[in-house]
Amino acid sequence: MRRAIYPGSFDPVTNGHLDIIQRGCKLFDEIIVAVLVNQDKTSFFSIEERCEMLSDVLETIDHGDCKVTVESFEGLLVQYAAERGAHAIVRGIRAISDYEYELQMALMNRRLQPRLETVFMMPAEAYSYVSSRLVKEVFQLGAPIAGLVPSLVEERMRQKK
Ligand code: PNS
């Protein structure tokens, strides 16, 4: 039984995140999508809203035999991963610019918990420039975001405006 944690802010979940989850499903028996509870960050959606949207959109994707669940977590990722009995952390890398930050986190997490592996996955090229931050920025400036996030998320963003 191989269990992975896919941590992130998911504010909001994008089609790039879903692409990574689907790829991760080919490698793991279970993936826990873990939404960081971060009080410092000014977020668009609350933790509850993010978890709810994730749960809803995950029902619409093909995850084969992999069990995919959504949880929120606080504190150290490695501690949370240990509590959940996870073997790996999944992170998406879109471009070289992501690599430096991701490498730092992976190495720090390895130092803190040597048995926990970080697995980097590349999304489809079509999502290589998609980030939650840019989606929010262009949306707030009035640009269309169809195809970048699930339609349910687009709808919820419109309701917030
Ligand atoms: O989607 P994000 O914001 O890039 O995700 C960042 C995340 C949640 C993976 C990272 O901030 C994290 O793991 N936070 C939990 C606190 C922690 O363990 N920090 C040390 C990381 S080396």
Backbone and ligand atoms as CSV (ligand in chain L), in Angstrom:
chain,resi,resn,atom,element,x,y,z
A,1,MET,N,N,0.858,-1.206,0.000
A,1,MET,CA,C,0.000,0.000,0.000
A,1,MET,C,C,0.881,1.238,0.000
A,2,ARG,N,N,0.940,1.934,-1.129
A,2,ARG,CA,C,1.790,3.126,-1.223
A,2,ARG,C,C,0.916,4.367,-1.082
A,3,ARG,N,N,1.181,5.131,-0.031
A,3,ARG,CA,C,0.373,6.327,0.237
A,3,ARG,C,C,1.216,7.583,0.063
A,4,ALA,N,N,0.664,8.547,-0.673
A,4,ALA,CA,C,1.387,9.814,-0.879
A,4,ALA,C,C,0.540,10.978,-0.399
A,5,ILE,N,N,1.251,12.036,-0.047
A,5,ILE,CA,C,0.587,13.297,0.304
A,5,ILE,C,C,0.873,14.278,-0.831
A,6,TYR,N,N,-0.144,14.949,-1.298
A,6,TYR,CA,C,0.041,16.025,-2.290
A,6,TYR,C,C,-0.337,17.330,-1.582
A,7,PRO,N,N,0.666,18.033,-1.021
A,7,PRO,CA,C,0.361,19.227,-0.232
A,7,PRO,C,C,0.361,20.504,-1.076
A,8,GLY,N,N,-0.347,21.488,-0.597
A,8,GLY,CA,C,-0.318,22.771,-1.298
A,8,GLY,C,C,-1.330,23.731,-0.709
A,9,SER,N,N,-1.378,24.917,-1.315
A,9,SER,CA,C,-2.340,25.930,-0.874
A,9,SER,C,C,-3.682,25.751,-1.594
A,10,PHE,N,N,-3.621,25.342,-2.846
A,10,PHE,CA,C,-4.824,25.081,-3.659
A,10,PHE,C,C,-5.833,26.231,-3.567
A,11,ASP,N,N,-5.354,27.441,-3.767
A,11,ASP,CA,C,-6.222,28.622,-3.643
A,11,ASP,C,C,-6.316,29.369,-4.975
A,12,PRO,N,N,-7.060,28.828,-5.952
A,12,PRO,CA,C,-7.867,27.613,-5.914
A,12,PRO,C,C,-7.157,26.463,-6.625
A,13,VAL,N,N,-7.802,25.274,-6.598
A,13,VAL,CA,C,-7.283,24.141,-7.365
A,13,VAL,C,C,-7.367,24.495,-8.858
A,14,THR,N,N,-6.317,24.168,-9.584
A,14,THR,CA,C,-6.284,24.439,-11.034
A,14,THR,C,C,-6.306,23.110,-11.797
A,15,ASN,N,N,-6.458,23.217,-13.111
A,15,ASN,CA,C,-6.402,22.001,-13.931
A,15,ASN,C,C,-5.004,21.390,-13.900
A,16,GLY,N,N,-4.002,22.229,-13.624
A,16,GLY,CA,C,-2.635,21.716,-13.481
A,16,GLY,C,C,-2.520,20.804,-12.264
A,17,HIS,N,N,-3.136,21.209,-11.146
A,17,HIS,CA,C,-3.146,20.354,-9.955
A,17,HIS,C,C,-3.827,19.015,-10.261
A,18,LEU,N,N,-4.952,19.086,-10.953
A,18,LEU,CA,C,-5.700,17.846,-11.254
A,18,LEU,C,C,-4.879,16.923,-12.145
A,19,ASP,N,N,-4.137,17.530,-13.065
A,19,ASP,CA,C,-3.271,16.752,-13.958
A,19,ASP,C,C,-2.210,15.995,-13.144
A,20,ILE,N,N,-1.643,16.684,-12.163
A,20,ILE,CA,C,-0.617,16.049,-11.315
A,20,ILE,C,C,-1.246,14.919,-10.486
A,21,ILE,N,N,-2.437,15.159,-9.962
A,21,ILE,CA,C,-3.103,14.121,-9.156
A,21,ILE,C,C,-3.353,12.880,-10.010
A,22,GLN,N,N,-3.811,13.102,-11.240
A,22,GLN,CA,C,-4.081,11.951,-12.116
A,22,GLN,C,C,-2.807,11.175,-12.436
A,23,ARG,N,N,-1.724,11.898,-12.632
A,23,ARG,CA,C,-0.438,11.220,-12.883
A,23,ARG,C,C,0.014,10.471,-11.630
A,24,GLY,N,N,-0.167,11.114,-10.478
A,24,GLY,CA,C,0.220,10.473,-9.221
A,24,GLY,C,C,-0.572,9.190,-8.977
A,25,CYS,N,N,-1.798,9.172,-9.455
A,25,CYS,CA,C,-2.652,7.985,-9.270
A,25,CYS,C,C,-2.069,6.757,-9.974
A,26,LYS,N,N,-1.214,6.979,-10.954
A,26,LYS,CA,C,-0.593,5.835,-11.643
A,26,LYS,C,C,0.514,5.221,-10.782
A,27,LEU,N,N,1.003,6.004,-9.806
A,27,LEU,CA,C,2.136,5.545,-8.994
A,27,LEU,C,C,1.743,5.088,-7.595
A,28,PHE,N,N,0.645,5.635,-7.082
A,28,PHE,CA,C,0.301,5.374,-5.678
A,28,PHE,C,C,-1.080,4.729,-5.533
A,29,ASP,N,N,-1.238,4.009,-4.407
A,29,ASP,CA,C,-2.537,3.401,-4.116
A,29,ASP,C,C,-3.474,4.420,-3.478
A,30,GLU,N,N,-2.867,5.378,-2.809
A,30,GLU,CA,C,-3.685,6.393,-2.132
A,30,GLU,C,C,-2.966,7.741,-2.170
A,31,ILE,N,N,-3.712,8.776,-2.472
A,31,ILE,CA,C,-3.149,10.132,-2.422
A,31,ILE,C,C,-4.034,10.971,-1.510
A,32,ILE,N,N,-3.399,11.604,-0.545
A,32,ILE,CA,C,-4.133,12.548,0.309
A,32,ILE,C,C,-3.773,13.948,-0.173
A,33,VAL,N,N,-4.749,14.650,-0.692
A,33,VAL,CA,C,-4.533,16.033,-1.111
A,33,VAL,C,C,-4.660,16.873,0.156
A,34,ALA,N,N,-3.560,17.506,0.549
A,34,ALA,CA,C,-3.505,18.162,1.850
A,34,ALA,C,C,-3.401,19.684,1.688
A,35,VAL,N,N,-4.420,20.364,2.165
A,35,VAL,CA,C,-4.495,21.824,2.011
A,35,VAL,C,C,-3.899,22.482,3.251
A,36,LEU,N,N,-2.864,23.281,3.030
A,36,LEU,CA,C,-2.184,23.933,4.159
A,36,LEU,C,C,-3.052,25.016,4.790
A,37,VAL,N,N,-3.205,24.930,6.094
A,37,VAL,CA,C,-3.882,25.989,6.839
A,37,VAL,C,C,-2.825,27.029,7.168
A,38,ASN,N,N,-2.838,28.115,6.429
A,38,ASN,CA,C,-1.817,29.150,6.589
A,38,ASN,C,C,-2.484,30.479,6.928
A,39,GLN,N,N,-2.382,30.846,8.198
A,39,GLN,CA,C,-3.076,32.057,8.678
A,39,GLN,C,C,-2.491,33.332,8.079
A,40,ASP,N,N,-1.193,33.303,7.730
A,40,ASP,CA,C,-0.529,34.525,7.260
A,40,ASP,C,C,-0.971,34.949,5.862
A,41,LYS,N,N,-1.305,33.967,5.069
A,41,LYS,CA,C,-1.581,34.250,3.664
A,41,LYS,C,C,-2.962,34.865,3.480
A,42,THR,N,N,-3.044,35.916,2.683
A,42,THR,CA,C,-4.363,36.454,2.363
A,42,THR,C,C,-4.921,35.607,1.226
A,43,SER,N,N,-5.905,34.814,1.562
A,43,SER,CA,C,-6.398,33.857,0.579
A,43,SER,C,C,-7.687,34.322,-0.079
A,44,PHE,N,N,-7.940,33.800,-1.252
A,44,PHE,CA,C,-9.170,34.105,-1.996
A,44,PHE,C,C,-10.306,33.270,-1.411
A,45,PHE,N,N,-10.039,31.972,-1.243
A,45,PHE,CA,C,-11.027,31.054,-0.681
A,45,PHE,C,C,-10.598,30.613,0.719
A,46,SER,N,N,-11.589,30.342,1.576
A,46,SER,CA,C,-11.278,29.809,2.915
A,46,SER,C,C,-10.810,28.359,2.776
A,47,ILE,N,N,-10.220,27.834,3.840
A,47,ILE,CA,C,-9.772,26.436,3.826
A,47,ILE,C,C,-10.955,25.511,3.518
A,48,GLU,N,N,-12.093,25.786,4.164
A,48,GLU,CA,C,-13.275,24.937,3.976
A,48,GLU,C,C,-13.720,24.965,2.520
A,49,GLU,N,N,-13.725,26.161,1.923
A,49,GLU,CA,C,-14.150,26.277,0.524
A,49,GLU,C,C,-13.190,25.519,-0.395
A,50,ARG,N,N,-11.893,25.649,-0.110
A,50,ARG,CA,C,-10.889,24.969,-0.956
A,50,ARG,C,C,-11.027,23.454,-0.869
A,51,CYS,N,N,-11.223,22.958,0.349
A,51,CYS,CA,C,-11.375,21.498,0.528
A,51,CYS,C,C,-12.651,21.014,-0.156
A,52,GLU,N,N,-13.700,21.799,-0.019
A,52,GLU,CA,C,-14.985,21.399,-0.615
A,52,GLU,C,C,-14.886,21.361,-2.141
A,53,MET,N,N,-14.269,22.388,-2.730
A,53,MET,CA,C,-14.124,22.415,-4.191
A,53,MET,C,C,-13.252,21.262,-4.668
A,54,LEU,N,N,-12.162,21.023,-3.925
A,54,LEU,CA,C,-11.280,19.905,-4.297
A,54,LEU,C,C,-12.045,18.585,-4.279
A,55,SER,N,N,-12.785,18.345,-3.200
A,55,SER,CA,C,-13.547,17.093,-3.098
A,55,SER,C,C,-14.517,16.973,-4.262
A,56,ASP,N,N,-15.191,18.070,-4.588
A,56,ASP,CA,C,-16.167,18.030,-5.692
A,56,ASP,C,C,-15.498,17.733,-7.027
A,57,VAL,N,N,-14.398,18.429,-7.327
A,57,VAL,CA,C,-13.787,18.226,-8.648
A,57,VAL,C,C,-13.081,16.868,-8.734
A,58,LEU,N,N,-12.615,16.361,-7.600
A,58,LEU,CA,C,-11.931,15.056,-7.637
A,58,LEU,C,C,-12.899,13.933,-7.981
A,59,GLU,N,N,-14.179,14.177,-7.739
A,59,GLU,CA,C,-15.173,13.158,-8.111
A,59,GLU,C,C,-15.346,13.073,-9.616
A,60,THR,N,N,-14.918,14.124,-10.309
A,60,THR,CA,C,-15.138,14.167,-11.760
A,60,THR,C,C,-13.948,13.631,-12.551
A,61,ILE,N,N,-12.826,13.341,-11.882
A,61,ILE,CA,C,-11.657,12.874,-12.646
A,61,ILE,C,C,-11.471,11.365,-12.504
A,62,ASP,N,N,-10.761,10.809,-13.483
A,62,ASP,CA,C,-10.491,9.377,-13.476
A,62,ASP,C,C,-9.260,9.130,-12.606
A,63,HIS,N,N,-9.459,8.442,-11.469
A,63,HIS,CA,C,-8.272,8.155,-10.666
A,63,HIS,C,C,-7.998,6.665,-10.552
A,64,GLY,N,N,-8.549,5.900,-11.485
A,64,GLY,CA,C,-8.269,4.464,-11.542
A,64,GLY,C,C,-8.557,3.785,-10.215
A,65,ASP,N,N,-7.598,2.978,-9.754
A,65,ASP,CA,C,-7.782,2.258,-8.494
A,65,ASP,C,C,-7.250,3.060,-7.304
A,66,CYS,N,N,-6.734,4.240,-7.564
A,66,CYS,CA,C,-6.130,5.049,-6.498
A,66,CYS,C,C,-7.229,5.751,-5.688
A,67,LYS,N,N,-7.104,5.652,-4.370
A,67,LYS,CA,C,-8.055,6.340,-3.493
A,67,LYS,C,C,-7.558,7.769,-3.287
A,68,VAL,N,N,-8.383,8.741,-3.581
A,68,VAL,CA,C,-7.959,10.139,-3.414
A,68,VAL,C,C,-8.860,10.816,-2.389
A,69,THR,N,N,-8.243,11.368,-1.351
A,69,THR,CA,C,-9.024,12.061,-0.321
A,69,THR,C,C,-8.475,13.478,-0.125
A,70,VAL,N,N,-9.245,14.307,0.531
A,70,VAL,CA,C,-8.839,15.701,0.772
A,70,VAL,C,C,-8.875,15.976,2.273
A,71,GLU,N,N,-7.815,16.610,2.755
A,71,GLU,CA,C,-7.756,16.995,4.169
A,71,GLU,C,C,-7.066,18.348,4.264
A,72,SER,N,N,-7.231,19.005,5.399
A,72,SER,CA,C,-6.408,20.196,5.638
A,72,SER,C,C,-5.378,19.810,6.697
A,73,PHE,N,N,-4.257,20.537,6.707
A,73,PHE,CA,C,-3.253,20.248,7.733
A,73,PHE,C,C,-2.599,21.534,8.211
A,74,GLU,N,N,-2.080,21.465,9.441
A,74,GLU,CA,C,-1.378,22.609,10.035
A,74,GLU,C,C,-0.008,22.147,10.482
A,75,GLY,N,N,0.933,23.063,10.542
A,75,GLY,CA,C,2.252,22.722,11.075
A,75,GLY,C,C,3.163,22.084,10.044
A,76,LEU,N,N,4.122,21.309,10.561
A,76,LEU,CA,C,5.151,20.729,9.685
A,76,LEU,C,C,4.586,19.637,8.786
A,77,LEU,N,N,4.911,19.734,7.509
A,77,LEU,CA,C,4.441,18.740,6.542
A,77,LEU,C,C,4.960,17.339,6.883
A,78,VAL,N,N,6.246,17.236,7.254
A,78,VAL,CA,C,6.813,15.906,7.515
A,78,VAL,C,C,6.129,15.233,8.721
A,79,GLN,N,N,5.729,16.053,9.679
A,79,GLN,CA,C,5.055,15.498,10.857
A,79,GLN,C,C,3.664,14.970,10.477
A,80,TYR,N,N,2.998,15.782,9.673
A,80,TYR,CA,C,1.667,15.382,9.190
A,80,TYR,C,C,1.775,14.102,8.348
A,81,ALA,N,N,2.799,14.047,7.487
A,81,ALA,CA,C,2.989,12.866,6.626
A,81,ALA,C,C,3.242,11.622,7.477
A,82,ALA,N,N,4.014,11.776,8.548
A,82,ALA,CA,C,4.298,10.644,9.435
A,82,ALA,C,C,3.012,10.181,10.125
A,83,GLU,N,N,2.219,11.146,10.580
A,83,GLU,CA,C,0.948,10.803,11.245
A,83,GLU,C,C,0.030,10.021,10.311
A,84,ARG,N,N,0.105,10.337,9.029
A,84,ARG,CA,C,-0.752,9.667,8.045
A,84,ARG,C,C,-0.104,8.401,7.472
A,85,GLY,N,N,1.099,8.104,7.906
A,85,GLY,CA,C,1.787,6.905,7.406
A,85,GLY,C,C,2.117,6.996,5.929
A,86,ALA,N,N,2.422,8.211,5.448
A,86,ALA,CA,C,2.712,8.391,4.016
A,86,ALA,C,C,4.158,8.027,3.691
A,87,HIS,N,N,4.360,7.515,2.479
A,87,HIS,CA,C,5.696,7.143,2.037
A,87,HIS,C,C,6.339,8.259,1.203
A,88,ALA,N,N,5.506,9.108,0.643
A,88,ALA,CA,C,6.053,10.113,-0.290
A,88,ALA,C,C,5.236,11.396,-0.276
A,89,ILE,N,N,5.919,12.443,-0.707
A,89,ILE,CA,C,5.272,13.733,-0.946
A,89,ILE,C,C,5.307,13.941,-2.452
A,90,VAL,N,N,4.202,14.313,-3.036
A,90,VAL,CA,C,4.154,14.602,-4.475
A,90,VAL,C,C,4.137,16.111,-4.652
A,91,ARG,N,N,4.994,16.598,-5.550
A,91,ARG,CA,C,4.968,18.018,-5.906
A,91,ARG,C,C,5.081,18.142,-7.420
A,92,GLY,N,N,4.382,19.116,-7.974
A,92,GLY,CA,C,4.455,19.365,-9.411
A,92,GLY,C,C,5.538,20.391,-9.697
A,93,ILE,N,N,6.275,20.141,-10.779
A,93,ILE,CA,C,7.285,21.124,-11.211
A,93,ILE,C,C,6.937,21.525,-12.635
A,94,ARG,N,N,6.691,22.822,-12.822
A,94,ARG,CA,C,6.272,23.282,-14.150
A,94,ARG,C,C,7.451,23.738,-14.982
A,95,ALA,N,N,8.351,24.456,-14.361
A,95,ALA,CA,C,9.474,25.037,-15.102
A,95,ALA,C,C,10.695,25.031,-14.197
A,96,ILE,N,N,11.837,25.332,-14.773
A,96,ILE,CA,C,13.086,25.362,-14.007
A,96,ILE,C,C,12.962,26.321,-12.825
A,97,SER,N,N,12.194,27.397,-13.030
A,97,SER,CA,C,12.039,28.391,-11.961
A,97,SER,C,C,11.404,27.779,-10.708
A,98,ASP,N,N,10.595,26.745,-10.859
A,98,ASP,CA,C,10.010,26.079,-9.685
A,98,ASP,C,C,11.055,25.257,-8.946
A,99,TYR,N,N,12.053,24.808,-9.687
A,99,TYR,CA,C,12.954,23.775,-9.179
A,99,TYR,C,C,13.720,24.199,-7.922
A,100,GLU,N,N,14.189,25.444,-7.916
A,100,GLU,CA,C,15.043,25.891,-6.810
A,100,GLU,C,C,14.309,25.819,-5.455
A,101,TYR,N,N,13.108,26.368,-5.441
A,101,TYR,CA,C,12.282,26.368,-4.230
A,101,TYR,C,C,11.899,24.939,-3.849
A,102,GLU,N,N,11.525,24.156,-4.856
A,102,GLU,CA,C,11.096,22.782,-4.589
A,102,GLU,C,C,12.259,21.933,-4.077
A,103,LEU,N,N,13.438,22.170,-4.637
A,103,LEU,CA,C,14.615,21.418,-4.188
A,103,LEU,C,C,14.921,21.741,-2.728
A,104,GLN,N,N,14.853,23.026,-2.401
A,104,GLN,CA,C,15.099,23.436,-1.004
A,104,GLN,C,C,14.135,22.755,-0.060
A,105,MET,N,N,12.864,22.766,-0.430
A,105,MET,CA,C,11.860,22.139,0.456
A,105,MET,C,C,12.088,20.638,0.552
A,106,ALA,N,N,12.374,20.012,-0.592
A,106,ALA,CA,C,12.563,18.554,-0.597
A,106,ALA,C,C,13.759,18.174,0.273
A,107,LEU,N,N,14.833,18.955,0.187
A,107,LEU,CA,C,16.028,18.619,0.961
A,107,LEU,C,C,15.832,18.900,2.452
A,108,MET,N,N,15.101,19.978,2.740
A,108,MET,CA,C,14.802,20.260,4.154
A,108,MET,C,C,13.907,19.159,4.713
A,109,ASN,N,N,12.900,18.762,3.942
A,109,ASN,CA,C,12.007,17.690,4.401
A,109,ASN,C,C,12.771,16.377,4.566
A,110,ARG,N,N,13.742,16.139,3.684
A,110,ARG,CA,C,14.536,14.907,3.795
A,110,ARG,C,C,15.392,14.929,5.061
A,111,ARG,N,N,15.918,16.113,5.365
A,111,ARG,CA,C,16.720,16.251,6.586
A,111,ARG,C,C,15.863,15.967,7.830
A,112,LEU,N,N,14.623,16.485,7.781
A,112,LEU,CA,C,13.724,16.321,8.924
A,112,LEU,C,C,13.178,14.899,9.033
A,113,GLN,N,N,12.985,14.270,7.875
A,113,GLN,CA,C,12.378,12.929,7.862
A,113,GLN,C,C,12.989,12.111,6.715
A,114,PRO,N,N,14.176,11.518,6.954
A,114,PRO,CA,C,14.924,10.875,5.860
A,114,PRO,C,C,14.169,9.764,5.122
A,115,ARG,N,N,13.199,9.140,5.772
A,115,ARG,CA,C,12.518,8.019,5.100
A,115,ARG,C,C,11.411,8.481,4.154
A,116,LEU,N,N,11.067,9.743,4.221
A,116,LEU,CA,C,9.993,10.270,3.376
A,116,LEU,C,C,10.586,10.789,2.066
A,117,GLU,N,N,10.156,10.242,0.944
A,117,GLU,CA,C,10.685,10.676,-0.353
A,117,GLU,C,C,9.796,11.765,-0.956
A,118,THR,N,N,10.416,12.697,-1.701
A,118,THR,CA,C,9.639,13.665,-2.478
A,118,THR,C,C,9.687,13.229,-3.936
A,119,VAL,N,N,8.519,13.159,-4.550
A,119,VAL,CA,C,8.422,12.771,-5.956
A,119,VAL,C,C,7.971,13.986,-6.756
A,120,PHE,N,N,8.798,14.418,-7.689
A,120,PHE,CA,C,8.436,15.556,-8.539
A,120,PHE,C,C,7.768,15.040,-9.801
A,121,MET,N,N,6.679,15.681,-10.179
A,121,MET,CA,C,5.982,15.262,-11.395
A,121,MET,C,C,5.780,16.469,-12.303
A,122,MET,N,N,5.866,16.231,-13.609
A,122,MET,CA,C,5.670,17.305,-14.582
A,122,MET,C,C,4.235,17.282,-15.096
A,123,PRO,N,N,3.546,18.425,-15.080
A,123,PRO,CA,C,2.190,18.439,-15.644
A,123,PRO,C,C,2.250,18.448,-17.173
A,124,ALA,N,N,1.106,18.269,-17.802
A,124,ALA,CA,C,1.014,18.400,-19.264
A,124,ALA,C,C,1.503,19.790,-19.658
A,125,GLU,N,N,2.119,19.881,-20.828
A,125,GLU,CA,C,2.667,21.178,-21.278
A,125,GLU,C,C,1.609,22.290,-21.252
A,126,ALA,N,N,0.389,21.906,-21.541
A,126,ALA,CA,C,-0.704,22.895,-21.609
A,126,ALA,C,C,-0.879,23.629,-20.275
A,127,TYR,N,N,-0.405,23.012,-19.180
A,127,TYR,CA,C,-0.568,23.640,-17.857
A,127,TYR,C,C,0.753,24.156,-17.302
A,128,SER,N,N,1.785,24.195,-18.143
A,128,SER,CA,C,3.116,24.512,-17.627
A,128,SER,C,C,3.245,25.967,-17.157
A,129,TYR,N,N,2.278,26.804,-17.506
A,129,TYR,CA,C,2.344,28.207,-17.067
A,129,TYR,C,C,1.207,28.533,-16.099
A,130,VAL,N,N,0.407,27.541,-15.756
A,130,VAL,CA,C,-0.784,27.794,-14.928
A,130,VAL,C,C,-0.437,27.725,-13.448
A,131,SER,N,N,-0.749,28.801,-12.729
A,131,SER,CA,C,-0.584,28.798,-11.273
A,131,SER,C,C,-1.834,29.425,-10.656
A,132,SER,N,N,-2.113,29.057,-9.415
A,132,SER,CA,C,-3.275,29.631,-8.718
A,132,SER,C,C,-3.131,31.154,-8.653
A,133,ARG,N,N,-1.900,31.598,-8.417
A,133,ARG,CA,C,-1.654,33.047,-8.274
A,133,ARG,C,C,-2.012,33.801,-9.559
A,134,LEU,N,N,-1.539,33.290,-10.695
A,134,LEU,CA,C,-1.819,33.976,-11.962
A,134,LEU,C,C,-3.290,33.876,-12.352
A,135,VAL,N,N,-3.898,32.730,-12.051
A,135,VAL,CA,C,-5.322,32.570,-12.353
A,135,VAL,C,C,-6.117,33.647,-11.612
A,136,LYS,N,N,-5.802,33.831,-10.315
A,136,LYS,CA,C,-6.517,34.841,-9.521
A,136,LYS,C,C,-6.270,36.240,-10.074
A,137,GLU,N,N,-5.009,36.491,-10.439
A,137,GLU,CA,C,-4.658,37.832,-10.931
A,137,GLU,C,C,-5.404,38.162,-12.222
A,138,VAL,N,N,-5.353,37.270,-13.193
A,138,VAL,CA,C,-6.018,37.600,-14.472
A,138,VAL,C,C,-7.538,37.632,-14.294
A,139,PHE,N,N,-8.052,36.760,-13.425
A,139,PHE,CA,C,-9.503,36.746,-13.178
A,139,PHE,C,C,-9.939,38.088,-12.585
A,140,GLN,N,N,-9.174,38.559,-11.582
A,140,GLN,CA,C,-9.556,39.811,-10.917
A,140,GLN,C,C,-9.438,41.017,-11.853
A,141,LEU,N,N,-8.646,40.854,-12.918
A,141,LEU,CA,C,-8.509,41.930,-13.900
A,141,LEU,C,C,-9.465,41.732,-15.075
A,142,GLY,N,N,-10.347,40.753,-14.943
A,142,GLY,CA,C,-11.426,40.596,-15.917
A,142,GLY,C,C,-11.165,39.653,-17.078
A,143,ALA,N,N,-10.049,38.915,-17.054
A,143,ALA,CA,C,-9.742,38.007,-18.166
A,143,ALA,C,C,-10.430,36.657,-17.973
A,144,PRO,N,N,-10.705,35.955,-19.092
A,144,PRO,CA,C,-11.336,34.637,-18.960
A,144,PRO,C,C,-10.357,33.599,-18.420
A,145,ILE,N,N,-10.864,32.688,-17.616
A,145,ILE,CA,C,-9.995,31.648,-17.029
A,145,ILE,C,C,-10.490,30.238,-17.380
A,146,ALA,N,N,-11.415,30.169,-18.350
A,146,ALA,CA,C,-11.934,28.859,-18.763
A,146,ALA,C,C,-10.782,28.002,-19.270
A,147,GLY,N,N,-10.768,26.764,-18.875
A,147,GLY,CA,C,-9.713,25.838,-19.307
A,147,GLY,C,C,-8.520,25.800,-18.368
A,148,LEU,N,N,-8.428,26.806,-17.499
A,148,LEU,CA,C,-7.305,26.843,-16.546
A,148,LEU,C,C,-7.690,26.227,-15.212
A,149,VAL,N,N,-8.969,26.365,-14.870
A,149,VAL,CA,C,-9.489,25.778,-13.625
A,149,VAL,C,C,-10.760,24.999,-13.980
A,150,PRO,N,N,-11.169,24.055,-13.135
A,150,PRO,CA,C,-12.426,23.351,-13.403
A,150,PRO,C,C,-13.578,24.353,-13.453
A,151,SER,N,N,-14.615,24.055,-14.231
A,151,SER,CA,C,-15.712,25.022,-14.398
A,151,SER,C,C,-16.381,25.343,-13.054
A,152,LEU,N,N,-16.421,24.354,-12.161
A,152,LEU,CA,C,-17.005,24.589,-10.829
A,152,LEU,C,C,-16.236,25.689,-10.077
A,153,VAL,N,N,-14.929,25.658,-10.216
A,153,VAL,CA,C,-14.085,26.653,-9.546
A,153,VAL,C,C,-14.298,28.032,-10.177
A,154,GLU,N,N,-14.374,28.042,-11.503
A,154,GLU,CA,C,-14.616,29.302,-12.222
A,154,GLU,C,C,-15.928,29.925,-11.727
A,155,GLU,N,N,-16.939,29.090,-11.600
A,155,GLU,CA,C,-18.252,29.539,-11.140
A,155,GLU,C,C,-18.165,30.124,-9.725
A,156,ARG,N,N,-17.448,29.410,-8.837
A,156,ARG,CA,C,-17.305,29.871,-7.452
A,156,ARG,C,C,-16.514,31.179,-7.381
A,157,MET,N,N,-15.560,31.355,-8.301
A,157,MET,CA,C,-14.790,32.605,-8.323
A,157,MET,C,C,-15.686,33.759,-8.752
A,158,ARG,N,N,-16.543,33.476,-9.743
A,158,ARG,CA,C,-17.463,34.520,-10.207
A,158,ARG,C,C,-18.419,34.940,-9.095
A,159,GLN,N,N,-18.867,33.960,-8.318
A,159,GLN,CA,C,-19.793,34.268,-7.207
A,159,GLN,C,C,-19.135,35.150,-6.152
A,160,LYS,N,N,-17.831,35.003,-6.002
A,160,LYS,CA,C,-17.076,35.763,-4.975
A,160,LYS,C,C,-16.859,37.202,-5.360
A,161,LYS,N,N,-16.845,37.445,-6.669
A,161,LYS,CA,C,-16.437,38.748,-7.176
A,161,LYS,C,C,-17.363,39.876,-6.720
L,1,PNS,O1,O,1.046,25.327,-2.990
L,1,PNS,P1,P,2.222,25.850,-2.204
L,1,PNS,O2,O,1.831,27.111,-1.471
L,1,PNS,O3,O,3.447,26.031,-3.053
L,1,PNS,O4,O,2.572,24.717,-1.084
L,1,PNS,C1,C,3.613,24.922,-0.162
L,1,PNS,C2,C,3.616,23.828,0.925
L,1,PNS,C3,C,2.235,23.696,1.552
L,1,PNS,C4,C,3.991,22.506,0.309
L,1,PNS,C5,C,4.682,24.232,1.985
L,1,PNS,O5,O,4.495,25.555,2.343
L,1,PNS,C6,C,4.634,23.366,3.244
L,1,PNS,O6,O,4.953,22.215,3.208
L,1,PNS,N1,N,4.176,23.974,4.364
L,1,PNS,C7,C,4.012,23.280,5.637
L,1,PNS,C8,C,5.030,23.784,6.680
L,1,PNS,C9,C,6.358,23.100,6.489
L,1,PNS,O7,O,6.503,21.899,6.660
L,1,PNS,N2,N,7.369,23.915,6.123
L,1,PNS,C10,C,8.704,23.430,5.841
L,1,PNS,C11,C,8.834,23.018,4.380
L,1,PNS,S1,S,10.459,22.550,3.999
